[in-house]
Amino acid sequence: MSEKTIFKKILDGELPCHKIYEDDNFLVFLDIFPVAPGHTLIIPKTEERWVWDVQQYSAYWDCARMIAHALRKSFGTDMIRCEVYGEQVPHAHIKLFPEIPKDGSETDFATITEKIKKAL
């Protein structure tokens, strides 16, 4: 049996996260090593390595769009960066973060989480 990924541990409640959104298929939370305030991860609840293998593929991107709109509203920017991963953590994930003139050193995760949740 392979070792659980950090995302699986978050999904199983073994590790905390700053949750922005959750439904039956996906979990959205802040990255703990942000490149910008609002750096968000969207993961499927199923253990898929690659985004292309996510069973609810269209719903996955609908979720990303919803979060991107909330980030735009929360941070007053039109530009939201999107990156697709499955390498650093072998679990499909979409990274979204606002293009704003701040780096990721702002770590008041609770305030940032609430700011984005209010925009949903």
KOLKOL-140518 format. One record per atom (N, C-alpha, C, CB): residue in three letters; x, y, z; residue number from 0. Coordinates in Angstrom, 3 decimals, padded with zeros to 6 digits. Glycine has a CB too. Example, Ala and Ser with C-alpha at 12.3 -4.5 7.8 and 13.67 -1.06 7.14 Angstrom:
SITE rest       c1       c2       c3  nr
SITE  ALA  013.190 -005.690  007.800   0
SITE  ALA  012.300 -004.500  007.800   0
SITE  ALA  013.200 -003.300  007.800   0
SITE  ALA  011.308 -004.473  009.046   0
SITE  SER  012.850 -002.250  007.080   1
SITE  SER  013.670 -001.060  007.140   1
SITE  SER  012.900  000.030  007.870   1
SITE  SER  014.084 -000.598  005.725   1
This chain:
SITE rest       c1       c2       c3  nr
SITE  MET  000.857 -001.183  000.000   0
SITE  MET  000.000  000.000  000.000   0
SITE  MET  000.896  001.238  000.000   0
SITE  MET -000.971  000.003  001.236   0
SITE  SER  000.573  002.180 -000.841   1
SITE  SER  001.380  003.394 -000.916   1
SITE  SER  000.999  004.359  000.214   1
SITE  SER  001.203  004.078 -002.293   1
SITE  GLU  001.941  005.226  000.536   2
SITE  GLU  001.727  006.209  001.595   2
SITE  GLU  000.705  007.253  001.150   2
SITE  GLU  003.058  006.888  001.982   2
SITE  LYS -000.104  007.723  002.084   3
SITE  LYS -001.092  008.757  001.778   3
SITE  LYS -000.397  010.053  001.385   3
SITE  LYS -002.023  008.994  002.983   3
SITE  THR -000.968  010.734  000.393   4
SITE  THR -000.458  012.055  000.029   4
SITE  THR -000.958  013.079  001.052   4
SITE  THR -000.902  012.451 -001.421   4
SITE  ILE -000.338  014.238  001.044   5
SITE  ILE -000.778  015.316  001.937   5
SITE  ILE -002.229  015.693  001.633   5
SITE  ILE  000.144  016.558  001.794   5
SITE  PHE -002.635  015.633  000.355   6
SITE  PHE -004.016  015.968  000.006   6
SITE  PHE -004.984  014.922  000.545   6
SITE  PHE -004.169  016.095 -001.514   6
SITE  LYS -004.614  013.651  000.496   7
SITE  LYS -005.469  012.595  001.037   7
SITE  LYS -005.607  012.770  002.553   7
SITE  LYS -004.893  011.189  000.697   7
SITE  LYS -004.514  013.158  003.209   8
SITE  LYS -004.576  013.397  004.656   8
SITE  LYS -005.500  014.570  004.978   8
SITE  LYS -003.169  013.664  005.218   8
SITE  ILE -005.491  015.596  004.134   9
SITE  ILE -006.412  016.726  004.313   9
SITE  ILE -007.846  016.257  004.104   9
SITE  ILE -006.071  017.883  003.332   9
SITE  LEU -008.084  015.499  003.037  10
SITE  LEU -009.429  014.987  002.757  10
SITE  LEU -009.946  014.101  003.888  10
SITE  LEU -009.431  014.204  001.446  10
SITE  ASP -009.062  013.315  004.486  11
SITE  ASP -009.452  012.408  005.570  11
SITE  ASP -009.533  013.099  006.933  11
SITE  ASP -008.473  011.261  005.649  11
SITE  GLY -009.252  014.407  006.971  12
SITE  GLY -009.327  015.156  008.216  12
SITE  GLY -008.131  014.957  009.136  12
SITE  GLY -010.561  014.782  008.939  12
SITE  GLU -007.067  014.347  008.617  13
SITE  GLU -005.866  014.122  009.426  13
SITE  GLU -004.991  015.370  009.501  13
SITE  GLU -005.059  012.959  008.857  13
SITE  LEU -005.123  016.250  008.535  14
SITE  LEU -004.400  017.520  008.514  14
SITE  LEU -005.404  018.647  008.300  14
SITE  LEU -003.303  017.529  007.401  14
SITE  PRO -005.185  019.795  008.938  15
SITE  PRO -006.112  020.921  008.755  15
SITE  PRO -005.860  021.639  007.432  15
SITE  PRO -005.983  021.915  009.921  15
SITE  CYS -006.848  022.417  007.029  16
SITE  CYS -006.684  023.286  005.865  16
SITE  CYS -007.556  024.520  006.061  16
SITE  CYS -007.055  022.540  004.537  16
SITE  HIS -007.285  025.542  005.274  17
SITE  HIS -008.104  026.753  005.271  17
SITE  HIS -009.094  026.595  004.126  17
SITE  HIS -007.227  028.071  005.114  17
SITE  LYS -010.223  025.947  004.457  18
SITE  LYS -011.218  025.562  003.455  18
SITE  LYS -012.000  026.767  002.957  18
SITE  LYS -012.175  024.524  004.029  18
SITE  ILE -012.079  026.866  001.639  19
SITE  ILE -012.856  027.916  000.987  19
SITE  ILE -014.195  027.368  000.520  19
SITE  ILE -012.080  028.511 -000.198  19
SITE  TYR -014.173  026.143 -000.010  20
SITE  TYR -015.381  025.560 -000.595  20
SITE  TYR -015.238  024.044 -000.588  20
SITE  TYR -015.625  026.092 -002.047  20
SITE  GLU -016.383  023.372 -000.438  21
SITE  GLU -016.398  021.915 -000.521  21
SITE  GLU -017.757  021.470 -001.024  21
SITE  GLU -016.078  021.266  000.855  21
SITE  ASP -017.756  020.463 -001.884  22
SITE  ASP -018.992  019.807 -002.293  22
SITE  ASP -018.731  018.303 -002.297  22
SITE  ASP -019.478  020.312 -003.707  22
SITE  ASP -019.611  017.527 -002.905  23
SITE  ASP -019.459  016.070 -002.893  23
SITE  ASP -018.222  015.588 -003.641  23
SITE  ASP -020.680  015.429 -003.489  23
SITE  ASN -017.738  016.387 -004.591  24
SITE  ASN -016.653  015.935 -005.461  24
SITE  ASN -015.317  016.639 -005.272  24
SITE  ASN -017.067  016.095 -006.852  24
SITE  PHE -015.332  017.870 -004.748  25
SITE  PHE -014.113  018.681 -004.719  25
SITE  PHE -013.930  019.403 -003.390  25
SITE  PHE -014.136  019.691 -005.847  25
SITE  LEU -012.678  019.708 -003.106  26
SITE  LEU -012.316  020.509 -001.944  26
SITE  LEU -011.422  021.641 -002.434  26
SITE  LEU -011.599  019.642 -000.839  26
SITE  VAL -011.704  022.849 -001.959  27
SITE  VAL -010.934  024.037 -002.341  27
SITE  VAL -010.382  024.660 -001.061  27
SITE  VAL -011.821  025.071 -003.148  27
SITE  PHE -009.072  024.905 -001.040  28
SITE  PHE -008.442  025.460  000.152  28
SITE  PHE -007.216  026.279 -000.231  28
SITE  PHE -008.055  024.339  001.133  28
SITE  LEU -006.739  027.081  000.722  29
SITE  LEU -005.564  027.914  000.479  29
SITE  LEU -004.292  027.083  000.527  29
SITE  LEU -005.491  029.049  001.501  29
SITE  ASP -003.368  027.410 -000.360  30
SITE  ASP -002.035  026.803 -000.357  30
SITE  ASP -001.271  027.376  000.834  30
SITE  ASP -001.270  027.072 -001.714  30
SITE  ILE -000.590  026.534  001.591  31
SITE  ILE  000.143  027.038  002.760  31
SITE  ILE  001.483  027.669  002.383  31
SITE  ILE  000.377  025.909  003.752  31
SITE  PHE  001.875  027.538  001.126  32
SITE  PHE  003.074  028.204  000.618  32
SITE  PHE  002.673  029.066 -000.581  32
SITE  PHE  004.183  027.161  000.219  32
SITE  PRO  001.908  030.140 -000.331  33
SITE  PRO  001.335  030.915 -001.435  33
SITE  PRO  002.364  031.742 -002.199  33
SITE  PRO  000.266  031.826 -000.908  33
SITE  VAL  002.123  031.870 -003.501  34
SITE  VAL  002.925  032.797 -004.315  34
SITE  VAL  002.280  034.176 -004.313  34
SITE  VAL  003.073  032.273 -005.771  34
SITE  ALA  001.013  034.237 -003.892  35
SITE  ALA  000.260  035.484 -003.766  35
SITE  ALA -000.870  035.238 -002.773  35
SITE  ALA -000.297  035.972 -005.161  35
SITE  PRO -001.358  036.284 -002.102  36
SITE  PRO -002.534  036.102 -001.254  36
SITE  PRO -003.678  035.530 -002.093  36
SITE  PRO -002.955  037.449 -000.590  36
SITE  GLY -004.392  034.569 -001.537  37
SITE  GLY -005.488  033.952 -002.270  37
SITE  GLY -005.080  032.766 -003.118  37
SITE  GLY -006.130  034.958 -003.131  37
SITE  HIS -003.824  032.343 -003.043  38
SITE  HIS -003.338  031.176 -003.789  38
SITE  HIS -004.141  029.956 -003.331  38
SITE  HIS -001.786  030.953 -003.569  38
SITE  THR -004.936  029.423 -004.236  39
SITE  THR -005.937  028.415 -003.927  39
SITE  THR -005.657  027.111 -004.659  39
SITE  THR -007.322  028.925 -004.281  39
SITE  LEU -005.961  025.993 -004.004  40
SITE  LEU -005.844  024.667 -004.602  40
SITE  LEU -007.230  024.051 -004.705  40
SITE  LEU -004.891  023.756 -003.774  40
SITE  ILE -007.506  023.436 -005.839  41
SITE  ILE -008.772  022.737 -006.058  41
SITE  ILE -008.424  021.283 -006.320  41
SITE  ILE -009.599  023.363 -007.255  41
SITE  ILE -008.896  020.392 -005.449  42
SITE  ILE -008.574  018.975 -005.607  42
SITE  ILE -009.848  018.143 -005.689  42
SITE  ILE -007.693  018.487 -004.443  42
SITE  PRO -009.800  017.055 -006.456  43
SITE  PRO -010.930  016.125 -006.450  43
SITE  PRO -010.872  015.274 -005.185  43
SITE  PRO -010.920  015.223 -007.723  43
SITE  LYS -012.013  014.810 -004.745  44
SITE  LYS -012.041  013.940 -003.575  44
SITE  LYS -011.628  012.518 -003.924  44
SITE  LYS -013.427  013.939 -002.954  44
SITE  THR -011.661  012.181 -005.203  45
SITE  THR -011.142  010.891 -005.644  45
SITE  THR -009.646  011.026 -005.864  45
SITE  THR -011.857  010.402 -006.940  45
SITE  GLU -008.928  009.947 -005.673  46
SITE  GLU -007.475  009.983 -005.821  46
SITE  GLU -007.078  009.758 -007.274  46
SITE  GLU -006.815  008.927 -004.921  46
SITE  GLU -007.111  010.834 -008.024  47
SITE  GLU -006.671  010.823 -009.418  47
SITE  GLU -005.326  011.520 -009.482  47
SITE  GLU -007.716  011.516 -010.364  47
SITE  ARG -004.393  010.976 -010.214  48
SITE  ARG -003.060  011.589 -010.317  48
SITE  ARG -003.099  012.818 -011.214  48
SITE  ARG -002.034  010.573 -010.859  48
SITE  TRP -003.811  012.724 -012.319  49
SITE  TRP -003.792  013.781 -013.328  49
SITE  TRP -005.172  014.402 -013.492  49
SITE  TRP -003.300  013.232 -014.669  49
SITE  VAL -005.190  015.687 -013.724  50
SITE  VAL -006.437  016.422 -013.939  50
SITE  VAL -007.267  015.767 -015.042  50
SITE  VAL -006.141  017.891 -014.296  50
SITE  TRP -006.606  015.287 -016.067  51
SITE  TRP -007.297  014.714 -017.232  51
SITE  TRP -008.067  013.447 -016.882  51
SITE  TRP -006.296  014.410 -018.336  51
SITE  ASP -007.757  012.838 -015.734  52
SITE  ASP -008.411  011.600 -015.320  52
SITE  ASP -009.538  011.813 -014.314  52
SITE  ASP -007.397  010.670 -014.734  52
SITE  VAL -009.778  013.051 -013.906  53
SITE  VAL -010.842  013.341 -012.939  53
SITE  VAL -012.186  012.972 -013.564  53
SITE  VAL -010.823  014.851 -012.508  53
SITE  GLN -012.954  012.151 -012.865  54
SITE  GLN -014.216  011.633 -013.399  54
SITE  GLN -015.231  012.731 -013.713  54
SITE  GLN -014.821  010.659 -012.419  54
SITE  GLN -015.358  013.712 -012.863  55
SITE  GLN -016.299  014.816 -013.079  55
SITE  GLN -015.529  015.991 -013.682  55
SITE  GLN -017.010  015.234 -011.737  55
SITE  TYR -014.916  015.753 -014.820  56
SITE  TYR -014.006  016.722 -015.444  56
SITE  TYR -014.664  018.087 -015.678  56
SITE  TYR -013.498  016.171 -016.767  56
SITE  SER -015.844  018.109 -016.264  57
SITE  SER -016.529  019.386 -016.532  57
SITE  SER -016.880  020.102 -015.231  57
SITE  SER -017.810  019.150 -017.364  57
SITE  ALA -017.358  019.355 -014.262  58
SITE  ALA -017.697  019.950 -012.968  58
SITE  ALA -016.448  020.490 -012.269  58
SITE  ALA -018.401  018.916 -012.070  58
SITE  TYR -015.320  019.832 -012.491  59
SITE  TYR -014.048  020.280 -011.907  59
SITE  TYR -013.705  021.672 -012.426  59
SITE  TYR -012.901  019.280 -012.239  59
SITE  TRP -013.831  021.859 -013.729  60
SITE  TRP -013.523  023.163 -014.320  60
SITE  TRP -014.601  024.195 -014.000  60
SITE  TRP -013.363  023.032 -015.832  60
SITE  ASP -015.851  023.763 -013.817  61
SITE  ASP -016.894  024.690 -013.360  61
SITE  ASP -016.557  025.206 -011.959  61
SITE  ASP -018.288  023.995 -013.362  61
SITE  CYS -016.057  024.321 -011.115  62
SITE  CYS -015.639  024.715 -009.768  62
SITE  CYS -014.483  025.714 -009.857  62
SITE  CYS -015.223  023.470 -008.934  62
SITE  ALA -013.518  025.445 -010.722  63
SITE  ALA -012.380  026.359 -010.903  63
SITE  ALA -012.856  027.729 -011.368  63
SITE  ALA -011.372  025.778 -011.917  63
SITE  ARG -013.818  027.744 -012.276  64
SITE  ARG -014.351  029.024 -012.761  64
SITE  ARG -015.029  029.793 -011.632  64
SITE  ARG -015.346  028.793 -013.915  64
SITE  MET -015.809  029.101 -010.820  65
SITE  MET -016.488  029.744 -009.695  65
SITE  MET -015.467  030.364 -008.732  65
SITE  MET -017.381  028.722 -008.948  65
SITE  ILE -014.416  029.619 -008.431  66
SITE  ILE -013.385  030.119 -007.518  66
SITE  ILE -012.626  031.274 -008.156  66
SITE  ILE -012.408  028.991 -007.127  66
SITE  ALA -012.322  031.182 -009.441  67
SITE  ALA -011.619  032.272 -010.138  67
SITE  ALA -012.428  033.566 -010.063  67
SITE  ALA -011.356  031.894 -011.619  67
SITE  HIS -013.743  033.472 -010.260  68
SITE  HIS -014.588  034.670 -010.161  68
SITE  HIS -014.564  035.236 -008.739  68
SITE  HIS -016.041  034.343 -010.577  68
SITE  ALA -014.568  034.356 -007.741  69
SITE  ALA -014.501  034.824 -006.351  69
SITE  ALA -013.157  035.496 -006.069  69
SITE  ALA -014.722  033.647 -005.372  69
SITE  LEU -012.076  034.953 -006.618  70
SITE  LEU -010.759  035.572 -006.439  70
SITE  LEU -010.708  036.939 -007.111  70
SITE  LEU -009.653  034.662 -007.007  70
SITE  ARG -011.272  037.039 -008.304  71
SITE  ARG -011.296  038.330 -009.011  71
SITE  ARG -012.005  039.381 -008.165  71
SITE  ARG -011.997  038.190 -010.388  71
SITE  LYS -013.152  038.998 -007.642  72
SITE  LYS -013.937  039.926 -006.832  72
SITE  LYS -013.218  040.257 -005.516  72
SITE  LYS -015.327  039.331 -006.542  72
SITE  SER -012.656  039.261 -004.874  73
SITE  SER -011.994  039.448 -003.579  73
SITE  SER -010.768  040.333 -003.645  73
SITE  SER -011.606  038.124 -003.015  73
SITE  PHE -009.999  040.199 -004.732  74
SITE  PHE -008.727  040.899 -004.819  74
SITE  PHE -008.723  042.028 -005.838  74
SITE  PHE -007.648  039.930 -005.154  74
SITE  GLY -009.886  042.315 -006.426  75
SITE  GLY -010.007  043.450 -007.331  75
SITE  GLY -009.094  043.383 -008.542  75
SITE  GLY -009.733  044.699 -006.590  75
SITE  THR -008.978  042.201 -009.106  76
SITE  THR -008.131  042.023 -010.284  76
SITE  THR -008.865  041.214 -011.338  76
SITE  THR -006.807  041.335 -009.909  76
SITE  ASP -008.514  041.451 -012.573  77
SITE  ASP -009.089  040.684 -013.668  77
SITE  ASP -008.267  039.438 -013.974  77
SITE  ASP -009.202  041.549 -014.909  77
SITE  MET -006.987  039.473 -013.604  78
SITE  MET -006.056  038.410 -013.971  78
SITE  MET -005.933  037.364 -012.864  78
SITE  MET -004.685  038.998 -014.286  78
SITE  ILE -006.376  036.152 -013.173  79
SITE  ILE -006.206  035.021 -012.265  79
SITE  ILE -005.339  033.996 -012.981  79
SITE  ILE -007.594  034.403 -011.833  79
SITE  ARG -004.235  033.656 -012.378  80
SITE  ARG -003.338  032.648 -012.954  80
SITE  ARG -003.881  031.256 -012.635  80
SITE  ARG -001.881  032.813 -012.409  80
SITE  CYS -003.686  030.346 -013.577  81
SITE  CYS -004.144  028.967 -013.423  81
SITE  CYS -003.005  028.032 -013.808  81
SITE  CYS -005.413  028.691 -014.293  81
SITE  GLU -002.714  027.088 -012.942  82
SITE  GLU -001.716  026.063 -013.222  82
SITE  GLU -002.323  024.710 -012.875  82
SITE  GLU -000.393  026.316 -012.419  82
SITE  VAL -002.004  023.716 -013.676  83
SITE  VAL -002.529  022.367 -013.486  83
SITE  VAL -001.372  021.462 -013.079  83
SITE  VAL -003.232  021.838 -014.785  83
SITE  TYR -001.567  020.723 -011.988  84
SITE  TYR -000.484  019.901 -011.457  84
SITE  TYR -000.929  018.498 -011.088  84
SITE  TYR  000.113  020.564 -010.256  84
SITE  GLY  000.047  017.664 -010.830  85
SITE  GLY -000.128  016.312 -010.335  85
SITE  GLY  001.243  015.734 -010.053  85
SITE  GLY -000.913  015.432 -011.344  85
SITE  GLU  002.234  016.632 -010.018  86
SITE  GLU  003.613  016.181 -009.849  86
SITE  GLU  004.112  016.294 -008.413  86
SITE  GLU  004.516  016.969 -010.752  86
SITE  GLN  004.220  017.516 -007.867  87
SITE  GLN  004.773  017.668 -006.517  87
SITE  GLN  004.008  016.795 -005.522  87
SITE  GLN  004.724  019.150 -006.074  87
SITE  VAL  002.706  016.842 -005.620  88
SITE  VAL  001.834  015.951 -004.858  88
SITE  VAL  001.126  015.106 -005.910  88
SITE  VAL  000.801  016.752 -003.919  88
SITE  PRO  001.279  013.778 -005.866  89
SITE  PRO  000.678  012.938 -006.903  89
SITE  PRO -000.838  012.787 -006.739  89
SITE  PRO  001.328  011.570 -006.891  89
SITE  HIS -001.517  013.911 -006.811  90
SITE  HIS -002.976  013.995 -006.703  90
SITE  HIS -003.360  015.195 -007.563  90
SITE  HIS -003.481  014.149 -005.176  90
SITE  ALA -004.266  015.011 -008.487  91
SITE  ALA -004.657  016.097 -009.392  91
SITE  ALA -004.985  017.357 -008.602  91
SITE  ALA -005.867  015.680 -010.255  91
SITE  HIS -004.505  018.499 -009.089  92
SITE  HIS -004.884  019.762 -008.463  92
SITE  HIS -004.716  020.918 -009.436  92
SITE  HIS -004.053  020.008 -007.202  92
SITE  ILE -005.649  021.846 -009.307  93
SITE  ILE -005.615  023.095 -010.064  93
SITE  ILE -005.214  024.182 -009.077  93
SITE  ILE -007.010  023.413 -010.758  93
SITE  LYS -004.213  024.969 -009.465  94
SITE  LYS -003.788  026.112 -008.655  94
SITE  LYS -004.337  027.378 -009.292  94
SITE  LYS -002.228  026.178 -008.529  94
SITE  LEU -004.966  028.216 -008.493  95
SITE  LEU -005.434  029.525 -008.941  95
SITE  LEU -004.855  030.572 -008.000  95
SITE  LEU -007.006  029.597 -008.977  95
SITE  PHE -004.390  031.674 -008.563  96
SITE  PHE -003.953  032.775 -007.711  96
SITE  PHE -004.077  034.088 -008.457  96
SITE  PHE -002.505  032.562 -007.237  96
SITE  PRO -004.478  035.141 -007.723  97
SITE  PRO -004.667  036.446 -008.354  97
SITE  PRO -003.331  037.079 -008.724  97
SITE  PRO -005.448  037.378 -007.426  97
SITE  GLU -003.318  037.748 -009.855  98
SITE  GLU -002.143  038.516 -010.284  98
SITE  GLU -002.277  039.897 -009.664  98
SITE  GLU -002.026  038.596 -011.869  98
SITE  ILE -001.624  040.068 -008.530  99
SITE  ILE -001.669  041.338 -007.811  99
SITE  ILE -000.244  041.709 -007.399  99
SITE  ILE -002.614  041.251 -006.563  99
SITE  PRO -000.012  042.976 -007.098 100
SITE  PRO  001.350  043.405 -006.754 100
SITE  PRO  001.747  043.067 -005.312 100
SITE  PRO  001.481  044.897 -006.970 100
SITE  LYS  001.512  041.826 -004.908 101
SITE  LYS  001.912  041.346 -003.585 101
SITE  LYS  002.480  039.949 -003.759 101
SITE  LYS  000.706  041.350 -002.573 101
SITE  ASP  003.454  039.622 -002.925 102
SITE  ASP  003.965  038.258 -002.961 102
SITE  ASP  003.167  037.408 -001.978 102
SITE  ASP  005.486  038.220 -002.625 102
SITE  GLY  003.593  036.196 -001.770 103
SITE  GLY  002.853  035.290 -000.904 103
SITE  GLY  003.208  035.377  000.560 103
SITE  GLY  003.056  033.918 -001.354 103
SITE  SER  003.880  036.455  000.969 104
SITE  SER  004.301  036.551  002.365 104
SITE  SER  003.152  036.877  003.320 104
SITE  SER  005.373  037.597  002.497 104
SITE  GLU  002.032  037.319  002.777 105
SITE  GLU  000.858  037.594  003.615 105
SITE  GLU  000.230  036.257  004.000 105
SITE  GLU -000.184  038.516  002.868 105
SITE  THR  000.311  035.922  005.271 106
SITE  THR -000.140  034.597  005.695 106
SITE  THR -001.276  034.643  006.707 106
SITE  THR  001.010  033.834  006.276 106
SITE  ASP -002.085  035.676  006.676 107
SITE  ASP -003.269  035.713  007.521 107
SITE  ASP -004.333  034.870  006.818 107
SITE  ASP -003.766  037.199  007.776 107
SITE  PHE -004.115  033.553  006.858 108
SITE  PHE -004.947  032.631  006.099 108
SITE  PHE -006.424  032.709  006.466 108
SITE  PHE -004.459  031.235  006.299 108
SITE  ALA -006.734  032.883  007.741 109
SITE  ALA -008.137  032.936  008.163 109
SITE  ALA -008.854  034.124  007.528 109
SITE  ALA -008.235  033.019  009.694 109
SITE  THR -008.226  035.292  007.530 110
SITE  THR -008.829  036.486  006.931 110
SITE  THR -008.977  036.323  005.423 110
SITE  THR -007.986  037.730  007.245 110
SITE  ILE -007.954  035.802  004.768 111
SITE  ILE -008.004  035.594  003.311 111
SITE  ILE -009.092  034.589  002.960 111
SITE  ILE -006.634  035.107  002.777 111
SITE  THR -009.194  033.508  003.736 112
SITE  THR -010.230  032.492  003.499 112
SITE  THR -011.615  033.119  003.564 112
SITE  THR -010.117  031.345  004.528 112
SITE  GLU -011.884  033.889  004.607 113
SITE  GLU -013.201  034.517  004.764 113
SITE  GLU -013.476  035.525  003.651 113
SITE  GLU -013.301  035.206  006.128 113
SITE  LYS -012.470  036.245  003.243 114
SITE  LYS -012.619  037.221  002.161 114
SITE  LYS -013.087  036.538  000.872 114
SITE  LYS -011.287  037.962  001.919 114
SITE  ILE -012.495  035.398  000.555 115
SITE  ILE -012.864  034.667 -000.667 115
SITE  ILE -014.236  034.024 -000.507 115
SITE  ILE -011.805  033.588 -001.003 115
SITE  LYS -014.510  033.426  000.653 116
SITE  LYS -015.809  032.785  000.885 116
SITE  LYS -016.957  033.779  000.727 116
SITE  LYS -015.850  032.160  002.284 116
SITE  LYS -016.754  035.008  001.183 117
SITE  LYS -017.797  036.033  001.056 117
SITE  LYS -018.079  036.372 -000.398 117
SITE  LYS -017.395  037.294  001.809 117
SITE  ALA -017.093  036.182 -001.256 118
SITE  ALA -017.264  036.509 -002.670 118
SITE  ALA -017.919  035.377 -003.463 118
SITE  ALA -015.922  036.845 -003.282 118
SITE  LEU -018.084  034.221 -002.856 119
SITE  LEU -018.713  033.087 -003.567 119
SITE  LEU -020.204  033.282 -003.724 119
SITE  LEU -018.448  031.777 -002.831 119
